[in-house]
Amino acid sequence: MGLRSFLPFIVFAAISSAAWQWAAVAACVIGIRLLMEDRKAGTPNDALILPYSNCVYFAALAVVAFALPHSELKHYCGAMSMAWIGATMAATLVVRHPFTLGFARQKAPKEVWNSPVFLRMNTVITTVWAVSFLVAAIASALCVASGAGTIAQFSCQVVGFVIPAVFTHRYPAIVRNRHADAAPTNTATAL
């Protein structure tokens, strides 16, 4: 999972202060285009969970934004975005298919895909992502509600992204070191 997955959110953030309705439409269009490119490139569907979810989110947000253009919700878009992504990630845990599996399977050898260590590692990583995004969403919403300002809200979102990104980078090495004798060495996820 790279920065490309978050491009619709970046576009939305860049445009939303001017017109959140059109920012949602632009983010949806970009999300659909990226999804189509990934599908054309042969990216497996389980690696496209977030792109599909992003398209649904921005389509729904566009409908709300056009229906209620003066709604206070526009101030909570950052928090809502984080909550949506966190909820999507949490839902993948509920159905026992952590969203990181699709990415990890693109990098790991097929023989480890169903190993308990590989599955557990992806469950842990997905849990960290989901919790981090949901906590960041709450913190961001509290910043908006309290009038703490855009910088405080943005800081919550950055921290909510950086923590799981760093964890994802470091955790597979920890798991490999623990299971060096018992499991194949190439079980790393590549997010």
Contact map, one row per residue, 1 for C-alpha under 8 A:
11111000000000000000000000000000000000000000000000000000000000000000000000000000000000000000000000000010000000000000000000000000000000000000000000000000000000000000000000000000000000000000011
11111100000000000000000000000000000000000000000000000000000000000000000000000000000000000000000000000000000000000000000000000000000000000000000000000000000000000000000000000000000000000000001
11111110000000000000000000000000000000000000000000000000000000000000000000000000000000000000000000000000000000000000000000000000000000000000000000000000000000000000000000000000000000000000000
11111110000000000000000000000000000000000000000000000000000000000000000000000000000000000000000000000000000000000000000000000000000000000000000000000000000000000000000000000000000000000000000
11111111000000000000000000000000000000000000000001100000000000000000000000000000000000000000000000000000000000000000000000000000000000000000000000000000000000000000000000000000000000000000000
01111111110000000000000000000000000000000000000000000000000000000000000000000000000000000000000000000000000000000000000000000000000000000000000000000000000000000000000000000000000000000000000
00111111111000000000000000100110000000000000000000000000000000000000000000000000000000000000000000000000000000000000000000000000000000000000000000000000000000000000000000000000000000000000000
00001111111100000000000001110110000000000000000000000100000000000000000000000000000000000000000000000000000000000000000000000000000000000000000000000000000000000000000000000000000000000000000
00000111111110000000000000100000000000000000000000000000000000000000000000000000100000000000000000000000000000000000000000000000000000000000000000000000000000000000000000000000000000000000000
00000111111111000000000000000000000000000000000000000000000000000000000000000000000000000000000000000000000000000000000000000000000000000000000000000000000000000000000000000000000000000000000
00000011111111100000001001100000000000000000000000000000000000000000000000000000000000000000000000000000000000000000000000000000000000000000000000000000000000000000000000000000000000000000000
00000001111111110001001101100000000000000000000000000000000000000000000000000000000000000000000000000000000000000000000000000000000000000000000000000000000000000000000000000000000000000000000
00000000111111111000001000000000000000000000000000000000000000000000000000000100000000000000000000000000000000000000000000000000000000000000000000000000000000000000000000000000000000000000000
00000000011111111000001000000000000000000000000000000000000000000000000000000000000000000000000000000000000000000000000000000000000000000000000000000000000000000000000000000000000000000000000
00000000001111111111011000000000000000000000000000000000000000000000000000000000000000000000000000000000000000000000000000000000000000000000000000000000000000000000000000000000000000000000000
00000000000111111111111100000000000000000000000000000000000000000000000000000000000000000000000000000000000000000000000000000000000000000000000000000000000000000000000000000000000000000000000
00000000000011111111000000000000000000000000000000000000000000000000000000000000000000000000000000000000000000000000000000000000000000000000000000000000000000000000000000000000000000000000000
00000000000000111111000000000000000000000000000000000000000000000000000000000000000000000000000000000000000000000000000000000000000000000000000000000000000000000000000000000000000000000000000
00000000000000111111111000000000000000000000000000000000000000000000000000000000000000000000000000000000000000000000000000000000000000000000000000000000000000000000000000000000000000000000000
00000000000100111111111100000000000000000000000000000000000000001000100001000000000000000000000000000000000000000000000000000000000000000000000000000000000000000000000000000000000000000000000
00000000000000010011111110000000000000000000000000000000000011001100100000000000000000000000000000000000000000000000000000000000000000000000000000000000000000000000000000000000000000000000000
00000000000000110011111111000000000000000000000000000000000001000000000000000000000000000000000000000000000000000000000000000000000000000000000000000000000000000000000000000000000000000000000
00000000001111110011111111100000000000000000000000000000000000000000000000000000000000000000000000000000000000000000000000000000000000000000000000000000000000000000000000000000000000000000000
00000000000100010001111111110000000000000000000000000000011011001000000000000000000000000000000000000000000000000000000000000000000000000000000000000000000000000000000000000000000000000000000
00000000000000000000111111111000000000000000000000000000011001000000000000000000000000000000000000000000000000000000000000000000000000000000000000000000000000000000000000000000000000000000000
00000001001100000000011111111100000000000000000000000000000000000000000000000000000000000000000000000000000000000000000000000000000000000000000000000000000000000000000000000000000000000000000
00000011101100000000001111111110000000000000000000000000010000000000000000000000000000000000000000000000000000000000000000000000000000000000000000000000000000000000000000000000000000000000000
00000001000000000000000111111111000000000000000000000111011000000000000000000000000000000000000000000000000000000000000000000000000000000000000000000000000000000000000000000000000000000000000
00000000000000000000000011111111100000000000000000000010000000000000000000000000000000000000000000000000000000000000000000000000000000000000000000000000000000000000000000000000000000000000000
00000011000000000000000001111111110000000000000000000000000000000000000000000000000000000000000000000000000000000000000000000000000000000000000000000000000000000000000000000000000000000000000
00000011000000000000000000111111111000000000000000100110000000000000000000000000000000000000000000000000000000000000000000000000000000000000000000000000000000000000000000000000000000000000000
00000000000000000000000000011111111100000000000000100010000000000000000000000000000000000000000000000000000000000000000000000000000000000000000000000000000000000000000000000000000000000000000
00000000000000000000000000001111111110000000000000000000000000000000000000000000000000000000000000000000000000000000000000000000000000000000000000000000000000000000000000000000000000000000000
00000000000000000000000000000111111111000000000000100000000000000000000000000000000000000000000000000000000000000000000000000000000000000000000000000000000000000000000000000000000000000000000
00000000000000000000000000000011111111100000000100110000000000000000000000000000000000000000000000000000000000000000000000000000000000000000000000000000000000000000000000000000000000000000000
00000000000000000000000000000001111111110000000000000000000000000000000000000000000000000000000000000000000000000000000000000000000000000000000000000000000000000000000000000000000000000000000
00000000000000000000000000000000111111111000000000000000000000000000000000000000000000000000000000000000000000000000000000000000000000000000000000000000000000000000000000000000000000000000000
00000000000000000000000000000000011111111110000100000000000000000000000000000000000000000000000000000000000000000000000000000000000000000000000000000000000000000000000000000000000000000000000
00000000000000000000000000000000001111111111100000000000000000000000000000000000000000000000000000000000000000000000000000000000000000000000000000000000000000000000000000000000000000000000000
00000000000000000000000000000000000111111110000000000000000000000000000000000000000000000000000000000000000000000000000000000000000000000000000000000000000000000000000000000000000000000000000
00000000000000000000000000000000000011111110000000000000000000000000000000000000000000000000000000000000000000000000000000000000000000000000000000000000000000000000000000000000000000000000000
00000000000000000000000000000000000001111111000000000000000000000000000000000000000000000000000000000000000000000000000000000000000000000000000000000000000000000000000000000000000000000000000
00000000000000000000000000000000000001111111101100000000000000000000000000000000000000000000000000000000000000000000000000000000000000000000000000000000000000000000000000000000000000000000000
00000000000000000000000000000000000000100111111100000000000000000000000000000000000000000000000000000100000000000000000000000000000000000000000000000000000000000000000000000000000000000000000
00000000000000000000000000000000000000100011111110000000000000000000000000000000000000000000000000000100000000000000000000000000000000000000000000000000000000000000000000000000000000000000000
00000000000000000000000000000000000000000001111110000000000000000000000000000000000000000000000000101110000000000000000000000000000000000000000000000000000000000000000000000000000000000000000
00000000000000000000000000000000000000000011111111000000000000000000000000000000000000000000000000111110000000000000000000000000000000000000000000000000000000000000000000000000000000000000000
00000000000000000000000000000000001001000011111111110000000000000000000000000000000000000000000000000100000000000000000000000000000000000000000000000000000000000000000000000000000000000000000
00000000000000000000000000000000000000000000111111111000000000000000000000000000000000000000000000100000000000000000000000000000000000000000000000000000000000000000000000000000000000000000000
00001000000000000000000000000000000000000000001111111100000000000000000000000000000010010000000000100000000000000000000000000000000000000000000000000000000000000000000000000000000000000000000
00001000000000000000000000000011011000000000000111111110000000000000000000000000000000000000000000000000000000000000000000000000000000000000000000000000000000000000000000000000000000000000000
00000000000000000000000000000000001000000000000111111111000000000000000000000000000000000000000000000000000000000000000000000000000000000000000000000000000000000000000000000000000000000000000
00000000000000000000000000000000000000000000000011111111100000000000000000000000000010010000000000000000000000000000000000000000000000000000000000000000000000000000000000000000000000000000000
00000001000000000000000000010010000000000000000001111111110000000000000000000000000010000000000000000000000000000000000000000000000000000000000000000000000000000000000000000000000000000000000
00000000000000000000000000011011000000000000000000111111111000000000000000000000000000000000000000000000000000000000000000000000000000000000000000000000000000000000000000000000000000000000000
00000000000000000000000000010000000000000000000000011111111100000000000000000000000000000000000000000000000000000000000000000000000000000000000000000000000000000000000000000000000000000000000
00000000000000000000000000000000000000000000000000001111111110000000000000000000100100000000000000000000000000000000000000000000000000000000000000000000000000000000000000000000000000000000000
00000000000000000000000110110000000000000000000000000111111111000000000000000000000000000000000000000000000000000000000000000000000000000000000000000000000000000000000000000000000000000000000
00000000000000000000000110010000000000000000000000000011111111100000000000000000000000000000000000000000000000000000000000000000000000000000000000000000000000000000000000000000000000000000000
00000000000000000000000000000000000000000000000000000001111111110000000000000000000000000000000000000000000000000000000000000000000000000000000000000000000000000000000000000000000000000000000
00000000000000000000100100000000000000000000000000000000111111111000000000000000000000000000000000000000000000000000000000000000000000000000000000000000000000000000000000000000000000000000000
00000000000000000000110110000000000000000000000000000000011111111100000000000000000000000000000000000000000000000000000000000000000000000000000000000000000000000000000000000000000000000000000
00000000000000000000000000000000000000000000000000000000001111111110000000000000000000000000000000000000000000000000000000000000000000000000000000000000000000000000000000000000000000000000000
00000000000000000000000000000000000000000000000000000000000111111111100000000000000000000000000000000000000000000000000000000000000000000000000000000000000000000000000000000000000000000000000
00000000000000000001100100000000000000000000000000000000000011111111101001000000000000000000000000000000000000000000000000000000000000000000000000000000000000000000000000000000000000000000000
00000000000000000000100000000000000000000000000000000000000001111111100000000000000000000000000000000000000000000000000000000000000000000000000000000000000000000000000000000000000000000000000
00000000000000000000000000000000000000000000000000000000000000111111100000000000000000000000000000000000000000000000000000000000000000000000000000000000000000000000000000000000000000000000000
00000000000000000000000000000000000000000000000000000000000000011111111000000000000000000000000000000000000000000000000000000000000000000000000000000000000000000000000000000000000000000000000
00000000000000000001100000000000000000000000000000000000000000011111111000000000000000000000000000000000000000000000000000000000000000000000000000000000000000000000000000000000000000000000000
00000000000000000000000000000000000000000000000000000000000000000001111101000000000000000000000000000000000000000000000000000000000000000000000000000000000000000000000000000000000000000000000
00000000000000000000000000000000000000000000000000000000000000001001111111000000000000000000000000000000000000000000000000000000000000000000000000000000000000000000000000000000000000000000000
00000000000000000000000000000000000000000000000000000000000000000000011111110000000000000000000000000000000000000000000000000000000000000000000000000000000000000000000000000000000000000000000
00000000000000000000000000000000000000000000000000000000000000000000001111111000000000000000000000000000000000000000000000000000000000000000000000000000000000000000000000000000000000000000000
00000000000000000001000000000000000000000000000000000000000000001000011111111000000000000000000000000000000000000000000000000000000000000000000000000000000000000000000000000000000000000000000
00000000000000000000000000000000000000000000000000000000000000000000000111111100000000000000000000000000000000000000000000000000000000000000000100000000000000000000000000000000000000000000000
00000000000000000000000000000000000000000000000000000000000000000000000111111111000000000000000000000000000000000000000000000000000000000001100100000000000000000000000000000000000000000000000
00000000000000000000000000000000000000000000000000000000000000000000000011111111100000000000000000000000000000000000000000000000000000000000000000000000000000000000000000000000000000000000000
00000000000010000000000000000000000000000000000000000000000000000000000000111111110000000000000000000000000000000000000000000000000000001001000000000000110010000000000000000000000000000000000
00000000000000000000000000000000000000000000000000000000000000000000000000011111111000000000000000000000000000000000000000000000000000011111100000000000000010000000000000000000000000000000000
00000000000000000000000000000000000000000000000000000000000000000000000000011111111100000000000000000000000000000000000000000000000000001000000000000000000000000000000000000000000000000000000
00000000100000000000000000000000000000000000000000000000100000000000000000001111111110000000000000000000000000000000000000000000000000001000000000000000000000000000000000000000000000000000000
00000000000000000000000000000000000000000000000000000000000000000000000000000111111111000000000000000000000000000000000000000000000011011000000000000000000010000000000000000000000000000000000
00000000000000000000000000000000000000000000000000000000000000000000000000000011111111100000000000000000000000000000000000000000000011011100000000000000000000000000000000000000000000000000000
00000000000000000000000000000000000000000000000000000000100000000000000000000001111111110000000000000000000000000000000000000000000000000000000000000000000000000000000000000000000000000000000
00000000000000000000000000000000000000000000000001001100000000000000000000000000111111111000000000000000000000000000000000000000010010000000000000000000000000000000000000000000000000000000000
00000000000000000000000000000000000000000000000000000000000000000000000000000000011111111100000000000000000000000000000000000000111111000000000000000000000000000000000000000000000000000000000
00000000000000000000000000000000000000000000000000000000000000000000000000000000001111111110000000000000000000000000000000000000010001000000000000000000000000000000000000000000000000000000000
00000000000000000000000000000000000000000000000001001000000000000000000000000000000111111111000000000000000000000000000000000000010000000000000000000000000000000000000000000000000000000000000
00000000000000000000000000000000000000000000000000000000000000000000000000000000000011111111100001100000000000000000000000000110110000000000000000000000000000000000000000000000000000000000000
00000000000000000000000000000000000000000000000000000000000000000000000000000000000001111111110000000000000000000000000000000110011000000000000000000000000000000000000000000000000000000000000
00000000000000000000000000000000000000000000000000000000000000000000000000000000000000111111111000000000000000000000000000000000000000000000000000000000000000000000000000000000000000000000000
00000000000000000000000000000000000000000000000000000000000000000000000000000000000000011111111111100000000000000000000000000000000000000000000000000000000000000000000000000000000000000000000
00000000000000000000000000000000000000000000000000000000000000000000000000000000000000001111111111100000000000000000000000100110000000000000000000000000000000000000000000000000000000000000000
00000000000000000000000000000000000000000000000000000000000000000000000000000000000000000111111110000000000000000000000000000000000000000000000000000000000000000000000000000000000000000000000
00000000000000000000000000000000000000000000000000000000000000000000000000000000000000000011111111000000000000000000000000000000000000000000000000000000000000000000000000000000000000000000000
00000000000000000000000000000000000000000000000000000000000000000000000000000000000000000001111111000000000000000000000000000000000000000000000000000000000000000000000000000000000000000000000
00000000000000000000000000000000000000000000000000000000000000000000000000000000000000000001111111101000000000000000000000000000000000000000000000000000000000000000000000000000000000000000000
00000000000000000000000000000000000000000000000000000000000000000000000000000000000000001001101111111000000000000000000001100100000000000000000000000000000000000000000000000000000000000000000
00000000000000000000000000000000000000000000011011000000000000000000000000000000000000001001100011111110000000000000000000000100000000000000000000000000000000000000000000000000000000000000000
00000000000000000000000000000000000000000000001000000000000000000000000000000000000000000000000001111111000000000000000001101100000000000000000000000000000000000000000000000000000000000000101
00000000000000000000000000000000000000000000011000000000000000000000000000000000000000000000000011111111100000000000001001000000000000000000000000000000000000000000000000000000000000000000100
00000000000000000000000000000000000000000001111100000000000000000000000000000000000000000000000000111111110000000000000000000000000000000000000000000000000000000000000000000000000000000000000
10000000000000000000000000000000000000000000011000000000000000000000000000000000000000000000000000111111111000000000000000000000000000000000000000000000000000000000000000000000000000000000111
00000000000000000000000000000000000000000000000000000000000000000000000000000000000000000000000000011111111100000000000001000000000000000000000000000000000000000000000000000000000000000011111
00000000000000000000000000000000000000000000000000000000000000000000000000000000000000000000000000001111111111001000000000000000000000000000000000000000000000000000000000000000000000000000100
00000000000000000000000000000000000000000000000000000000000000000000000000000000000000000000000000000111111100000000000000000000000000000000000000000000000000000000000000000000000000000000010
00000000000000000000000000000000000000000000000000000000000000000000000000000000000000000000000000000011111110000000000000000000000000000000000000000000000000000000000000000000000000000001110
00000000000000000000000000000000000000000000000000000000000000000000000000000000000000000000000000000001111111011000000000000000000000000000000000000000000000000000000000000000000000000111100
00000000000000000000000000000000000000000000000000000000000000000000000000000000000000000000000000000000101111111000000000000000000000000000000000000000000000000000000000000000000000000110000
00000000000000000000000000000000000000000000000000000000000000000000000000000000000000000000000000000000100111111000000000000000000000000000000000000000000000000000000000000000000000000000000
00000000000000000000000000000000000000000000000000000000000000000000000000000000000000000000000000000000000011111110000000000000000000000000000000000000000000000000000000000000000000000000000
00000000000000000000000000000000000000000000000000000000000000000000000000000000000000000000000000000000000111111110010000000000000000000000000000000000000000000000000000000000000000010110000
00000000000000000000000000000000000000000000000000000000000000000000000000000000000000000000000000000000100111111110011000000000000000000000000000000000000000000000000000000000000000000000000
00000000000000000000000000000000000000000000000000000000000000000000000000000000000000000000000000000000000000111111011000000000000000000000000000000000000000000000000000000000000000000000000
00000000000000000000000000000000000000000000000000000000000000000000000000000000000000000000000000000000000000111111111000000000000000000000000000000000000000000000000000000000000000000000000
00000000000000000000000000000000000000000000000000000000000000000000000000000000000000000000000000000000000000000111111100000000000000000000000000000000000000000000000000000000000000000000000
00000000000000000000000000000000000000000000000000000000000000000000000000000000000000000000000000000000000000000011111110000000000000000000000000000000000000000000000000000000000000100000000
00000000000000000000000000000000000000000000000000000000000000000000000000000000000000000000000000000000000000011111111111000000000000000000000000000000000000000000000000000000000000000011000
00000000000000000000000000000000000000000000000000000000000000000000000000000000000000000000000000001000000000001111111111100000000000000000000000000000000000000000000000000000000000000000000
00000000000000000000000000000000000000000000000000000000000000000000000000000000000000000000000000000000000000000001111111110000000000000000000000000000000000000000000000000000000000000000000
00000000000000000000000000000000000000000000000000000000000000000000000000000000000000000000000000000000000000000000111111111000000000000000000000000000000000000000000000010010000000000000000
00000000000000000000000000000000000000000000000000000000000000000000000000000000000000000000000001011001000000000000011111111100000000000000000000000000000000000000000000000000000000000000100
00000000000000000000000000000000000000000000000000000000000000000000000000000000000000000000100001010000000000000000001111111110000000000000000000000000000000000000000000000000000000000000000
00000000000000000000000000000000000000000000000000000000000000000000000000000000000000000000000000000000000000000000000111111111000000000000000000000000000000000000000000000000000000000000000
00000000000000000000000000000000000000000000000000000000000000000000000000000000000000000000000000010000000000000000000011111111100000000000000000000000000000000001001100100000000000000000000
00000000000000000000000000000000000000000000000000000000000000000000000000000000000000001100100001110000000000000000000001111111110000000000000000000000000000000000000000000000000000000000000
00000000000000000000000000000000000000000000000000000000000000000000000000000000000000001100100000000000000000000000000000111111111000000000000000000000000000000000000000000000000000000000000
00000000000000000000000000000000000000000000000000000000000000000000000000000000000000000000000000000000000000000000000000011111111100000000000000000000000000000001001000000000000000000000000
00000000000000000000000000000000000000000000000000000000000000000000000000000000000001001000000000000000000000000000000000001111111110000000000000000000000000001001100000000000000000000000000
00000000000000000000000000000000000000000000000000000000000000000000000000000000000011111100000000000000000000000000000000000111111111000000000000000000000000000000000000000000000000000000000
00000000000000000000000000000000000000000000000000000000000000000000000000000000000001000100000000000000000000000000000000000011111111100000000000000000000000000000000000000000000000000000000
00000000000000000000000000000000000000000000000000000000000000000000000000000000000001000000000000000000000000000000000000000001111111110000000000000000000000011011000000000000000000000000000
00000000000000000000000000000000000000000000000000000000000000000000000000000000011011000000000000000000000000000000000000000000111111111000000000000000000010011000000000000000000000000000000
00000000000000000000000000000000000000000000000000000000000000000000000000000000011001100000000000000000000000000000000000000000011111111100000000000000000000000000000000000000000000000000000
00000000000000000000000000000000000000000000000000000000000000000000000000000000000000000000000000000000000000000000000000000000001111111110000000000000000000010000000000000000000000000000000
00000000000000000000000000000000000000000000000000000000000000000000000000000010011000000000000000000000000000000000000000000000000111111111000000000000000110110000000000000000000000000000000
00000000000000000000000000000000000000000000000000000000000000000000000000000111111000000000000000000000000000000000000000000000000011111111100000000000000110000000000000000000000000000000000
00000000000000000000000000000000000000000000000000000000000000000000000000000010001000000000000000000000000000000000000000000000000001111111110000000000000000000000000000000000000000000000000
00000000000000000000000000000000000000000000000000000000000000000000000000000010000000000000000000000000000000000000000000000000000000111111111000000000100100000000000000000000000000000000000
00000000000000000000000000000000000000000000000000000000000000000000000000010110000000000000000000000000000000000000000000000000000000011111111100000001110110000000000000000000000000000000000
00000000000000000000000000000000000000000000000000000000000000000000000000010010000000000000000000000000000000000000000000000000000000001111111110000000100000000000000000000000000000000000000
00000000000000000000000000000000000000000000000000000000000000000000000000000000000000000000000000000000000000000000000000000000000000000111111111000000000000000000000000000000000000000000000
00000000000000000000000000000000000000000000000000000000000000000000000000000000000000000000000000000000000000000000000000000000000000000011111111111001100000000000000000000000000000000000000
00000000000000000000000000000000000000000000000000000000000000000000000000110000000000000000000000000000000000000000000000000000000000000001111111111100100000000000000000000000000000000000000
00000000000000000000000000000000000000000000000000000000000000000000000000000000000000000000000000000000000000000000000000000000000000000000111111110000000000000000000000000000000000000000000
00000000000000000000000000000000000000000000000000000000000000000000000000000000000000000000000000000000000000000000000000000000000000000000011111110000000000000000000000000000000000000000000
00000000000000000000000000000000000000000000000000000000000000000000000000000000000000000000000000000000000000000000000000000000000000000000001111111000000000000000000000000000000000000000000
00000000000000000000000000000000000000000000000000000000000000000000000000000000000000000000000000000000000000000000000000000000000000000000001111111101100000000000000000000000000000000000000
00000000000000000000000000000000000000000000000000000000000000000000000000000000000000000000000000000000000000000000000000000000000000000000001100111111100000000000000000000000000000000000000
00000000000000000000000000000000000000000000000000000000000000000000000000000000000000000000000000000000000000000000000000000000000000000000000100011111110000000000000000000000000000000000000
00000000000000000000000000000000000000000000000000000000000000000000000000000000000000000000000000000000000000000000000000000000000000000000000000001111111000000000000000000000000000000000000
00000000000000000000000000000000000000000000000000000000000000000000000000000000000000000000000000000000000000000000000000000000000000000001001000011111111100000000000000000000000000000000000
00000000000000000000000000000000000000000000000000000000000000000000000000000100000000000000000000000000000000000000000000000000000000000011101100011111111110000000000000000000000000000000000
00000000000000000000000000000000000000000000000000000000000000000000000000000100000000000000000000000000000000000000000000000000000000000001000000000111111111000000000000000000000000000000000
00000000000000000000000000000000000000000000000000000000000000000000000000000000000000000000000000000000000000000000000000000000000000000000000000000011111111100000000000000000000000000000000
00000000000000000000000000000000000000000000000000000000000000000000000000000000000000000000000000000000000000000000000000000000000000011011000000000001111111110000000000000000000000000000000
00000000000000000000000000000000000000000000000000000000000000000000000000000110010000000000000000000000000000000000000000000000000010011001000000000000111111111000000000000000000000000000000
00000000000000000000000000000000000000000000000000000000000000000000000000000000000000000000000000000000000000000000000000000000000000000000000000000000011111111100000000000000000000000000000
00000000000000000000000000000000000000000000000000000000000000000000000000000000000000000000000000000000000000000000000000000000000000010000000000000000001111111110000000000000000000000000000
00000000000000000000000000000000000000000000000000000000000000000000000000000000000000000000000000000000000000000000000000000000000110110000000000000000000111111111000000000000000000000000000
00000000000000000000000000000000000000000000000000000000000000000000000000000000000000000000000000000000000000000000000000000000100110000000000000000000000011111111100000000000000000000000000
00000000000000000000000000000000000000000000000000000000000000000000000000000000000000000000000000000000000000000000000000000000000000000000000000000000000001111111110000000000000000000000000
00000000000000000000000000000000000000000000000000000000000000000000000000000000000000000000000000000000000000000000000000000000000100000000000000000000000000111111111000000000000000000000000
00000000000000000000000000000000000000000000000000000000000000000000000000000000000000000000000000000000000000000000000000001001100100000000000000000000000000011111111100000000000000000000000
00000000000000000000000000000000000000000000000000000000000000000000000000000000000000000000000000000000000000000000000000000000100000000000000000000000000000001111111110000000000000000000000
00000000000000000000000000000000000000000000000000000000000000000000000000000000000000000000000000000000000000000000000000000000000000000000000000000000000000000111111111000000000000000000000
00000000000000000000000000000000000000000000000000000000000000000000000000000000000000000000000000000000000000000000000000001001000000000000000000000000000000000011111111100000000000000000000
00000000000000000000000000000000000000000000000000000000000000000000000000000000000000000000000000000000000000000000000000001000000000000000000000000000000000000001111111110000000000000000101
00000000000000000000000000000000000000000000000000000000000000000000000000000000000000000000000000000000000000000000000000000000000000000000000000000000000000000000111111110000000000000000000
00000000000000000000000000000000000000000000000000000000000000000000000000000000000000000000000000000000000000000000000000000000000000000000000000000000000000000000011111111100000000000000000
00000000000000000000000000000000000000000000000000000000000000000000000000000000000000000000000000000000000000000000000000001000000000000000000000000000000000000000001111111110000000000000000
00000000000000000000000000000000000000000000000000000000000000000000000000000000000000000000000000000000000000000000000010000000000000000000000000000000000000000000000111111111000000000011100
00000000000000000000000000000000000000000000000000000000000000000000000000000000000000000000000000000000000000000000000000000000000000000000000000000000000000000000000001111111100000000001000
00000000000000000000000000000000000000000000000000000000000000000000000000000000000000000000000000000000000000000000000000000000000000000000000000000000000000000000000001111111110000000000000
00000000000000000000000000000000000000000000000000000000000000000000000000000000000000000000000000000000000000000000000010000000000000000000000000000000000000000000000000111111111000000000000
00000000000000000000000000000000000000000000000000000000000000000000000000000000000000000000000000000000000000000000000000000000000000000000000000000000000000000000000000011111111100101111000
00000000000000000000000000000000000000000000000000000000000000000000000000000000000000000000000000000000000000000000000000000000000000000000000000000000000000000000000000001111111100000000000
00000000000000000000000000000000000000000000000000000000000000000000000000000000000000000000000000000000000000000000000000000000000000000000000000000000000000000000000000000111111100000000000
00000000000000000000000000000000000000000000000000000000000000000000000000000000000000000000000000000000000000000000000000000000000000000000000000000000000000000000000000000011111111100000000
00000000000000000000000000000000000000000000000000000000000000000000000000000000000000000000000000000000000000000000000000000000000000000000000000000000000000000000000000000001111111111000000
00000000000000000000000000000000000000000000000000000000000000000000000000000000000000000000000000000000000000000000000000000000000000000000000000000000000000000000000000000000001111100000000
00000000000000000000000000000000000000000000000000000000000000000000000000000000000000000000000000000000000000000000000000000000000000000000000000000000000000000000000000000000001111110000000
00000000000000000000000000000000000000000000000000000000000000000000000000000000000000000000000000000000000000000000100000000000000000000000000000000000000000000000000000000001001111111000000
00000000000000000000000000000000000000000000000000000000000000000000000000000000000000000000000000000000000000010000000000000000000000000000000000000000000000000000000000000000000101111110000
00000000000000000000000000000000000000000000000000000000000000000000000000000000000000000000000000000000000000000000000000000000000000000000000000000000000000000000000000000001000100111110000
00000000000000000000000000000000000000000000000000000000000000000000000000000000000000000000000000000000000110010000000000000000000000000000000000000000000000000000000000000001000000011111000
00000000000000000000000000000000000000000000000000000000000000000000000000000000000000000000000000000001000110010000010000000000000000000000000000000000000000000000000000010001000000011111100
00000000000000000000000000000000000000000000000000000000000000000000000000000000000000000000000000000001001100000000010000000000000000000000000000000000000000000000000000011001000000000111110
00000000000000000000000000000000000000000000000000000000000000000000000000000000000000000000000000011011101100000000000001000000000000000000000000000000000000000000000100010000000000000011111
10000000000000000000000000000000000000000000000000000000000000000000000000000000000000000000000000000011011000000000000000000000000000000000000000000000000000000000000000000000000000000001111
11000000000000000000000000000000000000000000000000000000000000000000000000000000000000000000000000010011000000000000000000000000000000000000000000000000000000000000000100000000000000000000111
